[in-house]
Amino acid sequence: MTVWSSTQVPFAARSGVARVLQIPESNVRVIVPLLGGGFGSKCDFHFEGHVAALARAAGRPVKLVFTREEEFVAPDHRARGC
């Protein structure tokens, strides 16, 4: 399973996807494109597992795209450090 994610914690994303799909972490690859500022909202495992599960069920790639407003309200913004 290959997941493209704008996360600041790719190893947490890999672990989370592996846990959701019940596969070994070695079977999950997380690719992080060039990333600007995250300001804390990209420091946790969010939607990667959901999207990976949908892709597995659909048997084809799945892309999750947020509107500009959703970018600010969709991820959990509880205060915590990376």
Phi and psi restraints in degrees (range 20) as a CNS / XPLOR table:
assign (resid 1 and name C) (resid 2 and name N)
       (resid 2 and name CA) (resid 2 and name C) 1.0 -112.2 20.0 2
assign (resid 2 and name N) (resid 2 and name CA)
       (resid 2 and name C) (resid 3 and name N) 1.0 127.9 20.0 2
assign (resid 2 and name C) (resid 3 and name N)
       (resid 3 and name CA) (resid 3 and name C) 1.0 -122.1 20.0 2
assign (resid 3 and name N) (resid 3 and name CA)
       (resid 3 and name C) (resid 4 and name N) 1.0 127.9 20.0 2
assign (resid 3 and name C) (resid 4 and name N)
       (resid 4 and name CA) (resid 4 and name C) 1.0 -98.1 20.0 2
assign (resid 4 and name N) (resid 4 and name CA)
       (resid 4 and name C) (resid 5 and name N) 1.0 124.4 20.0 2
assign (resid 4 and name C) (resid 5 and name N)
       (resid 5 and name CA) (resid 5 and name C) 1.0 -147.5 20.0 2
assign (resid 5 and name N) (resid 5 and name CA)
       (resid 5 and name C) (resid 6 and name N) 1.0 139.6 20.0 2
assign (resid 5 and name C) (resid 6 and name N)
       (resid 6 and name CA) (resid 6 and name C) 1.0 -90.1 20.0 2
assign (resid 6 and name N) (resid 6 and name CA)
       (resid 6 and name C) (resid 7 and name N) 1.0 67.1 20.0 2
assign (resid 6 and name C) (resid 7 and name N)
       (resid 7 and name CA) (resid 7 and name C) 1.0 -109.5 20.0 2
assign (resid 7 and name N) (resid 7 and name CA)
       (resid 7 and name C) (resid 8 and name N) 1.0 155.1 20.0 2
assign (resid 7 and name C) (resid 8 and name N)
       (resid 8 and name CA) (resid 8 and name C) 1.0 -95.7 20.0 2
assign (resid 8 and name N) (resid 8 and name CA)
       (resid 8 and name C) (resid 9 and name N) 1.0 -4.3 20.0 2
assign (resid 8 and name C) (resid 9 and name N)
       (resid 9 and name CA) (resid 9 and name C) 1.0 -130.6 20.0 2
assign (resid 9 and name N) (resid 9 and name CA)
       (resid 9 and name C) (resid 10 and name N) 1.0 71.8 20.0 2
assign (resid 9 and name C) (resid 10 and name N)
       (resid 10 and name CA) (resid 10 and name C) 1.0 -62.2 20.0 2
assign (resid 10 and name N) (resid 10 and name CA)
       (resid 10 and name C) (resid 11 and name N) 1.0 -29.3 20.0 2
assign (resid 10 and name C) (resid 11 and name N)
       (resid 11 and name CA) (resid 11 and name C) 1.0 -72.4 20.0 2
assign (resid 11 and name N) (resid 11 and name CA)
       (resid 11 and name C) (resid 12 and name N) 1.0 -34.2 20.0 2
assign (resid 11 and name C) (resid 12 and name N)
       (resid 12 and name CA) (resid 12 and name C) 1.0 -67.4 20.0 2
assign (resid 12 and name N) (resid 12 and name CA)
       (resid 12 and name C) (resid 13 and name N) 1.0 -38.9 20.0 2
assign (resid 12 and name C) (resid 13 and name N)
       (resid 13 and name CA) (resid 13 and name C) 1.0 -64.4 20.0 2
assign (resid 13 and name N) (resid 13 and name CA)
       (resid 13 and name C) (resid 14 and name N) 1.0 -42.7 20.0 2
assign (resid 13 and name C) (resid 14 and name N)
       (resid 14 and name CA) (resid 14 and name C) 1.0 -62.2 20.0 2
assign (resid 14 and name N) (resid 14 and name CA)
       (resid 14 and name C) (resid 15 and name N) 1.0 -45.3 20.0 2
assign (resid 14 and name C) (resid 15 and name N)
       (resid 15 and name CA) (resid 15 and name C) 1.0 -62.1 20.0 2
assign (resid 15 and name N) (resid 15 and name CA)
       (resid 15 and name C) (resid 16 and name N) 1.0 -43.5 20.0 2
assign (resid 15 and name C) (resid 16 and name N)
       (resid 16 and name CA) (resid 16 and name C) 1.0 -64.8 20.0 2
assign (resid 16 and name N) (resid 16 and name CA)
       (resid 16 and name C) (resid 17 and name N) 1.0 -44.1 20.0 2
assign (resid 16 and name C) (resid 17 and name N)
       (resid 17 and name CA) (resid 17 and name C) 1.0 -63.2 20.0 2
assign (resid 17 and name N) (resid 17 and name CA)
       (resid 17 and name C) (resid 18 and name N) 1.0 -43.4 20.0 2
assign (resid 17 and name C) (resid 18 and name N)
       (resid 18 and name CA) (resid 18 and name C) 1.0 -60.9 20.0 2
assign (resid 18 and name N) (resid 18 and name CA)
       (resid 18 and name C) (resid 19 and name N) 1.0 -41.7 20.0 2
assign (resid 18 and name C) (resid 19 and name N)
       (resid 19 and name CA) (resid 19 and name C) 1.0 -64.6 20.0 2
assign (resid 19 and name N) (resid 19 and name CA)
       (resid 19 and name C) (resid 20 and name N) 1.0 -45.7 20.0 2
assign (resid 19 and name C) (resid 20 and name N)
       (resid 20 and name CA) (resid 20 and name C) 1.0 -62.4 20.0 2
assign (resid 20 and name N) (resid 20 and name CA)
       (resid 20 and name C) (resid 21 and name N) 1.0 -44.4 20.0 2
assign (resid 20 and name C) (resid 21 and name N)
       (resid 21 and name CA) (resid 21 and name C) 1.0 -85.5 20.0 2
assign (resid 21 and name N) (resid 21 and name CA)
       (resid 21 and name C) (resid 22 and name N) 1.0 -7.1 20.0 2
assign (resid 21 and name C) (resid 22 and name N)
       (resid 22 and name CA) (resid 22 and name C) 1.0 55.4 20.0 2
assign (resid 22 and name N) (resid 22 and name CA)
       (resid 22 and name C) (resid 23 and name N) 1.0 50.6 20.0 2
assign (resid 22 and name C) (resid 23 and name N)
       (resid 23 and name CA) (resid 23 and name C) 1.0 -129.0 20.0 2
assign (resid 23 and name N) (resid 23 and name CA)
       (resid 23 and name C) (resid 24 and name N) 1.0 161.7 20.0 2
assign (resid 23 and name C) (resid 24 and name N)
       (resid 24 and name CA) (resid 24 and name C) 1.0 -64.8 20.0 2
assign (resid 24 and name N) (resid 24 and name CA)
       (resid 24 and name C) (resid 25 and name N) 1.0 145.7 20.0 2
assign (resid 24 and name C) (resid 25 and name N)
       (resid 25 and name CA) (resid 25 and name C) 1.0 -56.8 20.0 2
assign (resid 25 and name N) (resid 25 and name CA)
       (resid 25 and name C) (resid 26 and name N) 1.0 -29.9 20.0 2
assign (resid 25 and name C) (resid 26 and name N)
       (resid 26 and name CA) (resid 26 and name C) 1.0 -65.9 20.0 2
assign (resid 26 and name N) (resid 26 and name CA)
       (resid 26 and name C) (resid 27 and name N) 1.0 -14.5 20.0 2
assign (resid 26 and name C) (resid 27 and name N)
       (resid 27 and name CA) (resid 27 and name C) 1.0 -95.0 20.0 2
assign (resid 27 and name N) (resid 27 and name CA)
       (resid 27 and name C) (resid 28 and name N) 1.0 5.8 20.0 2
assign (resid 27 and name C) (resid 28 and name N)
       (resid 28 and name CA) (resid 28 and name C) 1.0 -118.9 20.0 2
assign (resid 28 and name N) (resid 28 and name CA)
       (resid 28 and name C) (resid 29 and name N) 1.0 129.8 20.0 2
assign (resid 28 and name C) (resid 29 and name N)
       (resid 29 and name CA) (resid 29 and name C) 1.0 -120.5 20.0 2
assign (resid 29 and name N) (resid 29 and name CA)
       (resid 29 and name C) (resid 30 and name N) 1.0 126.7 20.0 2
assign (resid 29 and name C) (resid 30 and name N)
       (resid 30 and name CA) (resid 30 and name C) 1.0 -110.2 20.0 2
assign (resid 30 and name N) (resid 30 and name CA)
       (resid 30 and name C) (resid 31 and name N) 1.0 123.4 20.0 2
assign (resid 30 and name C) (resid 31 and name N)
       (resid 31 and name CA) (resid 31 and name C) 1.0 -108.5 20.0 2
assign (resid 31 and name N) (resid 31 and name CA)
       (resid 31 and name C) (resid 32 and name N) 1.0 126.1 20.0 2
assign (resid 31 and name C) (resid 32 and name N)
       (resid 32 and name CA) (resid 32 and name C) 1.0 -109.9 20.0 2
assign (resid 32 and name N) (resid 32 and name CA)
       (resid 32 and name C) (resid 33 and name N) 1.0 113.6 20.0 2
assign (resid 32 and name C) (resid 33 and name N)
       (resid 33 and name CA) (resid 33 and name C) 1.0 -68.6 20.0 2
assign (resid 33 and name N) (resid 33 and name CA)
       (resid 33 and name C) (resid 34 and name N) 1.0 171.9 20.0 2
assign (resid 33 and name C) (resid 34 and name N)
       (resid 34 and name CA) (resid 34 and name C) 1.0 -50.6 20.0 2
assign (resid 34 and name N) (resid 34 and name CA)
       (resid 34 and name C) (resid 35 and name N) 1.0 124.9 20.0 2
assign (resid 34 and name C) (resid 35 and name N)
       (resid 35 and name CA) (resid 35 and name C) 1.0 -116.9 20.0 2
assign (resid 35 and name N) (resid 35 and name CA)
       (resid 35 and name C) (resid 36 and name N) 1.0 129.2 20.0 2
assign (resid 35 and name C) (resid 36 and name N)
       (resid 36 and name CA) (resid 36 and name C) 1.0 -83.0 20.0 2
assign (resid 36 and name N) (resid 36 and name CA)
       (resid 36 and name C) (resid 37 and name N) 1.0 -149.5 20.0 2
assign (resid 36 and name C) (resid 37 and name N)
       (resid 37 and name CA) (resid 37 and name C) 1.0 -73.0 20.0 2
assign (resid 37 and name N) (resid 37 and name CA)
       (resid 37 and name C) (resid 38 and name N) 1.0 140.2 20.0 2
assign (resid 37 and name C) (resid 38 and name N)
       (resid 38 and name CA) (resid 38 and name C) 1.0 -107.8 20.0 2
assign (resid 38 and name N) (resid 38 and name CA)
       (resid 38 and name C) (resid 39 and name N) 1.0 -28.1 20.0 2
assign (resid 38 and name C) (resid 39 and name N)
       (resid 39 and name CA) (resid 39 and name C) 1.0 52.2 20.0 2
assign (resid 39 and name N) (resid 39 and name CA)
       (resid 39 and name C) (resid 40 and name N) 1.0 36.2 20.0 2
assign (resid 39 and name C) (resid 40 and name N)
       (resid 40 and name CA) (resid 40 and name C) 1.0 91.3 20.0 2
assign (resid 40 and name N) (resid 40 and name CA)
       (resid 40 and name C) (resid 41 and name N) 1.0 -18.6 20.0 2
assign (resid 40 and name C) (resid 41 and name N)
       (resid 41 and name CA) (resid 41 and name C) 1.0 -81.8 20.0 2
assign (resid 41 and name N) (resid 41 and name CA)
       (resid 41 and name C) (resid 42 and name N) 1.0 -4.2 20.0 2
assign (resid 41 and name C) (resid 42 and name N)
       (resid 42 and name CA) (resid 42 and name C) 1.0 -116.0 20.0 2
assign (resid 42 and name N) (resid 42 and name CA)
       (resid 42 and name C) (resid 43 and name N) 1.0 26.2 20.0 2
assign (resid 42 and name C) (resid 43 and name N)
       (resid 43 and name CA) (resid 43 and name C) 1.0 -101.1 20.0 2
assign (resid 43 and name N) (resid 43 and name CA)
       (resid 43 and name C) (resid 44 and name N) 1.0 16.5 20.0 2
assign (resid 43 and name C) (resid 44 and name N)
       (resid 44 and name CA) (resid 44 and name C) 1.0 -147.2 20.0 2
assign (resid 44 and name N) (resid 44 and name CA)
       (resid 44 and name C) (resid 45 and name N) 1.0 167.7 20.0 2
assign (resid 44 and name C) (resid 45 and name N)
       (resid 45 and name CA) (resid 45 and name C) 1.0 -80.6 20.0 2
assign (resid 45 and name N) (resid 45 and name CA)
       (resid 45 and name C) (resid 46 and name N) 1.0 117.6 20.0 2
assign (resid 45 and name C) (resid 46 and name N)
       (resid 46 and name CA) (resid 46 and name C) 1.0 -114.7 20.0 2
assign (resid 46 and name N) (resid 46 and name CA)
       (resid 46 and name C) (resid 47 and name N) 1.0 -85.5 20.0 2
assign (resid 46 and name C) (resid 47 and name N)
       (resid 47 and name CA) (resid 47 and name C) 1.0 -110.6 20.0 2
assign (resid 47 and name N) (resid 47 and name CA)
       (resid 47 and name C) (resid 48 and name N) 1.0 -0.7 20.0 2
assign (resid 47 and name C) (resid 48 and name N)
       (resid 48 and name CA) (resid 48 and name C) 1.0 -58.6 20.0 2
assign (resid 48 and name N) (resid 48 and name CA)
       (resid 48 and name C) (resid 49 and name N) 1.0 -40.8 20.0 2
assign (resid 48 and name C) (resid 49 and name N)
       (resid 49 and name CA) (resid 49 and name C) 1.0 -65.6 20.0 2
assign (resid 49 and name N) (resid 49 and name CA)
       (resid 49 and name C) (resid 50 and name N) 1.0 -40.5 20.0 2
assign (resid 49 and name C) (resid 50 and name N)
       (resid 50 and name CA) (resid 50 and name C) 1.0 -62.0 20.0 2
assign (resid 50 and name N) (resid 50 and name CA)
       (resid 50 and name C) (resid 51 and name N) 1.0 -46.8 20.0 2
assign (resid 50 and name C) (resid 51 and name N)
       (resid 51 and name CA) (resid 51 and name C) 1.0 -67.2 20.0 2
assign (resid 51 and name N) (resid 51 and name CA)
       (resid 51 and name C) (resid 52 and name N) 1.0 -39.7 20.0 2
assign (resid 51 and name C) (resid 52 and name N)
       (resid 52 and name CA) (resid 52 and name C) 1.0 -63.5 20.0 2
assign (resid 52 and name N) (resid 52 and name CA)
       (resid 52 and name C) (resid 53 and name N) 1.0 -41.2 20.0 2
assign (resid 52 and name C) (resid 53 and name N)
       (resid 53 and name CA) (resid 53 and name C) 1.0 -65.1 20.0 2
assign (resid 53 and name N) (resid 53 and name CA)
       (resid 53 and name C) (resid 54 and name N) 1.0 -40.3 20.0 2
assign (resid 53 and name C) (resid 54 and name N)
       (resid 54 and name CA) (resid 54 and name C) 1.0 -63.3 20.0 2
assign (resid 54 and name N) (resid 54 and name CA)
       (resid 54 and name C) (resid 55 and name N) 1.0 -41.8 20.0 2
assign (resid 54 and name C) (resid 55 and name N)
       (resid 55 and name CA) (resid 55 and name C) 1.0 -63.7 20.0 2
assign (resid 55 and name N) (resid 55 and name CA)
       (resid 55 and name C) (resid 56 and name N) 1.0 -41.3 20.0 2
assign (resid 55 and name C) (resid 56 and name N)
       (resid 56 and name CA) (resid 56 and name C) 1.0 -63.5 20.0 2
assign (resid 56 and name N) (resid 56 and name CA)
       (resid 56 and name C) (resid 57 and name N) 1.0 -44.3 20.0 2
assign (resid 56 and name C) (resid 57 and name N)
       (resid 57 and name CA) (resid 57 and name C) 1.0 -66.4 20.0 2
assign (resid 57 and name N) (resid 57 and name CA)
       (resid 57 and name C) (resid 58 and name N) 1.0 -37.7 20.0 2
assign (resid 57 and name C) (resid 58 and name N)
       (resid 58 and name CA) (resid 58 and name C) 1.0 -79.6 20.0 2
assign (resid 58 and name N) (resid 58 and name CA)
       (resid 58 and name C) (resid 59 and name N) 1.0 -22.5 20.0 2
assign (resid 58 and name C) (resid 59 and name N)
       (resid 59 and name CA) (resid 59 and name C) 1.0 72.7 20.0 2
assign (resid 59 and name N) (resid 59 and name CA)
       (resid 59 and name C) (resid 60 and name N) 1.0 22.1 20.0 2
assign (resid 59 and name C) (resid 60 and name N)
       (resid 60 and name CA) (resid 60 and name C) 1.0 -155.9 20.0 2
assign (resid 60 and name N) (resid 60 and name CA)
       (resid 60 and name C) (resid 61 and name N) 1.0 166.3 20.0 2
assign (resid 60 and name C) (resid 61 and name N)
       (resid 61 and name CA) (resid 61 and name C) 1.0 -61.9 20.0 2
assign (resid 61 and name N) (resid 61 and name CA)
       (resid 61 and name C) (resid 62 and name N) 1.0 147.3 20.0 2
assign (resid 61 and name C) (resid 62 and name N)
       (resid 62 and name CA) (resid 62 and name C) 1.0 -128.2 20.0 2
assign (resid 62 and name N) (resid 62 and name CA)
       (resid 62 and name C) (resid 63 and name N) 1.0 137.6 20.0 2
assign (resid 62 and name C) (resid 63 and name N)
       (resid 63 and name CA) (resid 63 and name C) 1.0 -123.6 20.0 2
assign (resid 63 and name N) (resid 63 and name CA)
       (resid 63 and name C) (resid 64 and name N) 1.0 127.5 20.0 2
assign (resid 63 and name C) (resid 64 and name N)
       (resid 64 and name CA) (resid 64 and name C) 1.0 -101.9 20.0 2
assign (resid 64 and name N) (resid 64 and name CA)
       (resid 64 and name C) (resid 65 and name N) 1.0 120.1 20.0 2
assign (resid 64 and name C) (resid 65 and name N)
       (resid 65 and name CA) (resid 65 and name C) 1.0 -124.6 20.0 2
assign (resid 65 and name N) (resid 65 and name CA)
       (resid 65 and name C) (resid 66 and name N) 1.0 124.9 20.0 2
assign (resid 65 and name C) (resid 66 and name N)
       (resid 66 and name CA) (resid 66 and name C) 1.0 -92.8 20.0 2
assign (resid 66 and name N) (resid 66 and name CA)
       (resid 66 and name C) (resid 67 and name N) 1.0 148.9 20.0 2
assign (resid 66 and name C) (resid 67 and name N)
       (resid 67 and name CA) (resid 67 and name C) 1.0 -72.5 20.0 2
assign (resid 67 and name N) (resid 67 and name CA)
       (resid 67 and name C) (resid 68 and name N) 1.0 171.1 20.0 2
assign (resid 67 and name C) (resid 68 and name N)
       (resid 68 and name CA) (resid 68 and name C) 1.0 -59.2 20.0 2
assign (resid 68 and name N) (resid 68 and name CA)
       (resid 68 and name C) (resid 69 and name N) 1.0 -42.5 20.0 2
assign (resid 68 and name C) (resid 69 and name N)
       (resid 69 and name CA) (resid 69 and name C) 1.0 -64.7 20.0 2
assign (resid 69 and name N) (resid 69 and name CA)
       (resid 69 and name C) (resid 70 and name N) 1.0 -43.2 20.0 2
assign (resid 69 and name C) (resid 70 and name N)
       (resid 70 and name CA) (resid 70 and name C) 1.0 -63.0 20.0 2
assign (resid 70 and name N) (resid 70 and name CA)
       (resid 70 and name C) (resid 71 and name N) 1.0 -31.4 20.0 2
assign (resid 70 and name C) (resid 71 and name N)
       (resid 71 and name CA) (resid 71 and name C) 1.0 -54.5 20.0 2
assign (resid 71 and name N) (resid 71 and name CA)
       (resid 71 and name C) (resid 72 and name N) 1.0 -32.3 20.0 2
assign (resid 71 and name C) (resid 72 and name N)
       (resid 72 and name CA) (resid 72 and name C) 1.0 -92.2 20.0 2
assign (resid 72 and name N) (resid 72 and name CA)
       (resid 72 and name C) (resid 73 and name N) 1.0 -25.4 20.0 2
assign (resid 72 and name C) (resid 73 and name N)
       (resid 73 and name CA) (resid 73 and name C) 1.0 -109.7 20.0 2
assign (resid 73 and name N) (resid 73 and name CA)
       (resid 73 and name C) (resid 74 and name N) 1.0 -20.4 20.0 2
assign (resid 73 and name C) (resid 74 and name N)
       (resid 74 and name CA) (resid 74 and name C) 1.0 -69.6 20.0 2
assign (resid 74 and name N) (resid 74 and name CA)
       (resid 74 and name C) (resid 75 and name N) 1.0 -53.0 20.0 2
assign (resid 74 and name C) (resid 75 and name N)
       (resid 75 and name CA) (resid 75 and name C) 1.0 -69.1 20.0 2
assign (resid 75 and name N) (resid 75 and name CA)
       (resid 75 and name C) (resid 76 and name N) 1.0 151.9 20.0 2
assign (resid 75 and name C) (resid 76 and name N)
       (resid 76 and name CA) (resid 76 and name C) 1.0 -71.4 20.0 2
assign (resid 76 and name N) (resid 76 and name CA)
       (resid 76 and name C) (resid 77 and name N) 1.0 119.5 20.0 2
assign (resid 76 and name C) (resid 77 and name N)
       (resid 77 and name CA) (resid 77 and name C) 1.0 -102.0 20.0 2
assign (resid 77 and name N) (resid 77 and name CA)
       (resid 77 and name C) (resid 78 and name N) 1.0 27.1 20.0 2
assign (resid 77 and name C) (resid 78 and name N)
       (resid 78 and name CA) (resid 78 and name C) 1.0 -62.5 20.0 2
assign (resid 78 and name N) (resid 78 and name CA)
       (resid 78 and name C) (resid 79 and name N) 1.0 144.3 20.0 2
assign (resid 78 and name C) (resid 79 and name N)
       (resid 79 and name CA) (resid 79 and name C) 1.0 -69.7 20.0 2
assign (resid 79 and name N) (resid 79 and name CA)
       (resid 79 and name C) (resid 80 and name N) 1.0 120.5 20.0 2
assign (resid 79 and name C) (resid 80 and name N)
       (resid 80 and name CA) (resid 80 and name C) 1.0 -164.0 20.0 2
assign (resid 80 and name N) (resid 80 and name CA)
       (resid 80 and name C) (resid 81 and name N) 1.0 153.2 20.0 2
assign (resid 80 and name C) (resid 81 and name N)
       (resid 81 and name CA) (resid 81 and name C) 1.0 -88.4 20.0 2
assign (resid 81 and name N) (resid 81 and name CA)
       (resid 81 and name C) (resid 82 and name N) 1.0 161.3 20.0 2
